[in-house]
């Protein structure tokens, strides 16, 4: 309740994160703001680099993408959640952003991922309830006021993402189907999860170029009269230039 416009912690938006997200990052609250940002970003990117290159190096170009650069610049959860997508033992961090947790859960191939997500999420939820018993109702009421969420399937040509269902046995196909159906905040950073999809350097580089196409398309499109208009444009561009090419990648596989 202290976060928002004309409040002690001035911010353009209400606090949309569930309380378990606060529990997760509480330790860095002991540091200065800049130090906390550096520690959180460094740990997240370090884990992402480790798991993204664990089997091979074909997805290293992800670190050249505008998607990655913005994720680090804004100290977003995307690198950590993308690492969780690749590492079953990290699945529990998905509780910080429940919509993306569903995508991680849907694409999981190991029982360990589901166990880690359910057990870790339950523990963090209980801790949060002890700290603030009413947080679930408060958080849900705040989320209900959000008008900027976009669901890709409802955007122009968004229904084409469901073509990934033709390869539903593949985890990357299930990831795309989940992303298509999940409300999300439009931006450059959440598309970082897509970089788990490429299987060749060429596919990775294609996705890197696509991230810059979205960036420059937005740069030449503005200015926008409202935040809603900005979010509408970036949601469409991300769908057309990043999500749909990933669907094509998946459909070309056996």
C-alpha positions in Angstrom: 0.0 0.0 0.0 3.0 2.3 0.2 3.9 1.8 -3.4 2.4 3.9 -6.2 2.0 7.4 -7.5 2.3 10.1 -4.8 3.1 7.4 -2.2 6.2 7.0 0.0 7.7 4.6 -2.6 6.9 6.6 -5.8 6.3 4.2 -8.7 4.2 4.5 -11.8 2.4 1.2 -11.1 0.8 -0.6 -8.1 2.8 -3.5 -6.7 1.6 -6.4 -8.9 3.9 -9.1 -7.5 2.7 -11.7 -5.0 4.2 -11.6 -1.6 6.4 -14.7 -2.1 8.3 -12.7 -4.6 9.2 -10.2 -1.8 10.2 -13.1 0.4 12.6 -14.4 -2.3 14.4 -11.1 -2.7 14.2 -9.9 1.0 17.9 -10.8 1.6 19.1 -8.2 -0.9 17.0 -5.6 1.0 19.9 -5.4 3.4 22.0 -3.8 0.7 21.8 -0.4 -0.9 19.5 -0.1 -4.0 22.3 -0.2 -6.5 24.1 -3.0 -4.8 20.9 -5.0 -4.5 20.3 -4.6 -8.2 23.8 -5.7 -9.1 23.6 -8.8 -6.8 20.2 -9.9 -8.1 21.1 -9.3 -11.8 24.5 -11.0 -11.4 23.1 -14.1 -9.7 20.2 -14.4 -12.2 22.5 -14.0 -15.2 25.1 -16.3 -13.8 22.6 -19.1 -13.3 21.1 -18.5 -16.8 24.6 -18.6 -18.4 25.4 -21.8 -16.6 22.3 -23.7 -17.6 22.0 -22.2 -21.1 25.4 -23.5 -22.0 25.4 -26.7 -20.0 24.8 -29.0 -23.0 26.2 -26.9 -25.8 27.0 -23.3 -26.9 24.4 -22.8 -29.7 22.3 -20.4 -27.6 25.1 -18.2 -26.4 23.9 -15.4 -28.9 21.0 -14.9 -26.5 23.3 -12.6 -24.5 23.6 -10.3 -27.5 19.9 -9.8 -27.8 18.0 -6.7 -26.9 15.7 -8.9 -24.9 18.6 -9.9 -22.6 20.0 -6.4 -22.4 16.7 -4.9 -21.3 16.2 -7.7 -18.8 19.5 -6.8 -17.1 19.0 -3.0 -17.5 15.6 -3.2 -15.7 16.7 -5.9 -13.3 13.9 -8.2 -14.3 13.0 -11.7 -13.2 13.3 -13.0 -16.8 16.9 -14.4 -16.6 16.2 -16.2 -13.4 12.9 -17.6 -14.7 14.5 -18.7 -17.9 17.2 -20.5 -15.9 14.4 -22.2 -14.0 12.9 -23.3 -17.3 16.2 -25.2 -17.9 16.9 -26.4 -14.4 14.4 -28.6 -12.5 15.9 -27.7 -9.2 15.1 -24.0 -9.7 11.4 -24.5 -10.6 10.3 -23.0 -7.3 11.3 -19.5 -8.2 8.3 -19.4 -10.6 6.1 -18.5 -7.6 7.4 -14.9 -8.0 5.5 -14.6 -11.3 2.6 -17.1 -11.3 1.7 -16.6 -15.0 5.2 -17.6 -16.1 5.3 -20.4 -13.6 2.4 -22.0 -15.5 4.6 -21.9 -18.7 7.5 -23.5 -16.8 5.1 -26.2 -15.4 3.6 -26.9 -18.8 6.9 -27.4 -20.6 8.6 -29.4 -17.8 10.0 -32.8 -18.7 11.2 -33.9 -15.3 9.1 -34.9 -12.3 11.7 -33.0 -10.2 10.5 -29.7 -11.8 6.9 -30.2 -10.8 7.9 -31.4 -7.3 10.3 -28.4 -6.8 7.6 -26.0 -8.1 4.8 -27.3 -5.9 6.9 -27.8 -2.7 8.9 -24.6 -3.0 5.9 -22.6 -4.0 3.9 -24.0 -1.1 6.6 -23.2 1.4 7.0 -19.6 0.2 3.3 -19.2 0.2 3.0 -20.4 3.8 5.8 -18.1 4.9 4.1 -15.2 3.1 0.8 -16.0 4.8 2.6 -16.0 8.2 4.1 -12.6 7.4 0.8 -11.2 6.1 -2.3 -13.4 6.3 -4.4 -11.3 4.0 -1.9 -10.9 1.2 -3.6 -13.3 -1.3 -6.8 -11.3 -1.4 -5.0 -8.0 -1.5 -2.7 -9.1 -4.3 -5.6 -10.5 -6.3 -7.6 -7.3 -6.0 -4.6 -5.3 -7.2 -4.1 -7.6 -10.2 -7.7 -7.3 -11.1 -7.3 -3.6 -11.6 -4.5 -4.0 -14.2 -5.6 -3.0 -17.7 -2.2 -3.4 -19.5 -2.0 -7.2 -19.6 -2.1 -8.7 -23.0 -2.8 -12.4 -24.0 -1.0 -13.2 -27.3 -3.7 -15.5 -28.6 -6.2 -12.6 -28.7 -3.8 -10.4 -30.7 -3.9 -10.2 -34.5 -2.6 -13.5 -35.9 -2.1 -14.7 -32.3 -4.2 -17.8 -32.9 -1.3 -19.1 -35.1 0.7 -19.8 -32.0 -1.7 -22.7 -31.4 -0.1 -24.5 -34.4 2.6 -25.5 -31.9 0.1 -28.0 -30.7 1.1 -30.1 -33.7 4.3 -30.8 -31.8 2.7 -31.0 -28.4 5.1 -33.8 -27.2 8.0 -31.4 -27.4 8.6 -29.2 -24.3 9.2 -26.1 -26.4 5.9 -26.5 -28.2 4.1 -26.7 -24.8 6.0 -23.6 -23.7 4.7 -21.7 -26.7 1.1 -22.9 -26.2 1.2 -21.8 -22.6 2.7 -18.4 -23.5 0.0 -17.9 -26.1 -2.8 -18.3 -23.5 -1.2 -16.4 -20.6 -1.9 -12.8 -19.7 1.4 -11.0 -19.5 2.9 -7.5 -19.3 4.1 -6.5 -22.8 7.8 -5.6 -22.8 11.1 -6.7 -24.2 12.2 -8.8 -21.3 9.8 -11.7 -20.9 10.6 -13.0 -24.4 13.9 -14.1 -23.0 12.4 -17.5 -22.4 12.2 -18.0 -26.2 15.9 -18.4 -26.3 15.6 -21.9 -24.8 13.9 -22.9 -28.1 16.7 -22.6 -30.7 18.7 -25.8 -31.5 21.3 -24.3 -33.8 23.4 -21.1 -33.8 21.5 -19.9 -36.9 18.2 -20.2 -35.1 19.7 -18.3 -32.1 21.0 -15.5 -34.3 17.7 -15.3 -36.1 16.0 -14.7 -32.7 18.6 -12.1 -31.7 18.0 -10.2 -35.0 14.2 -10.4 -34.3 14.7 -8.8 -30.9 16.3 -5.8 -32.6 13.6 -5.7 -35.2 11.1 -5.3 -32.4 13.2 -2.6 -30.7 13.7 -0.5 -33.8 10.1 -1.0 -34.9 9.1 0.5 -31.5 11.7 3.3 -31.8 10.3 4.4 -35.2 6.6 3.8 -34.2 6.5 6.3 -31.3 5.7 8.5 -29.6 2.5 7.1 -28.1 -0.4 9.0 -26.6 -0.8 6.5 -23.7 1.0 3.6 -22.1 -1.7 1.3 -23.3 -0.9 2.2 -26.9 2.8 1.5 -26.3 2.0 -1.9 -24.8 -0.4 -2.7 -27.6 2.3 -2.1 -30.2 5.1 -4.0 -28.4 2.8 -6.9 -27.8 2.0 -7.2 -31.5 5.5 -6.7 -32.7 6.8 -9.4 -30.2 4.2 -11.8 -31.4 4.9 -11.2 -35.1 8.7 -11.1 -35.0 9.6 -13.4 -32.1 6.8 -15.7 -31.0 5.6 -16.8 -34.5 9.1 -17.4 -35.8 9.6 -19.7 -32.8 6.5 -21.6 -33.8 8.0 -22.1 -37.2 11.2 -23.4 -35.7 9.2 -25.9 -33.6 7.1 -27.1 -36.6 10.2 -27.8 -38.6 11.2 -30.4 -36.1 10.1 -34.0 -36.0 
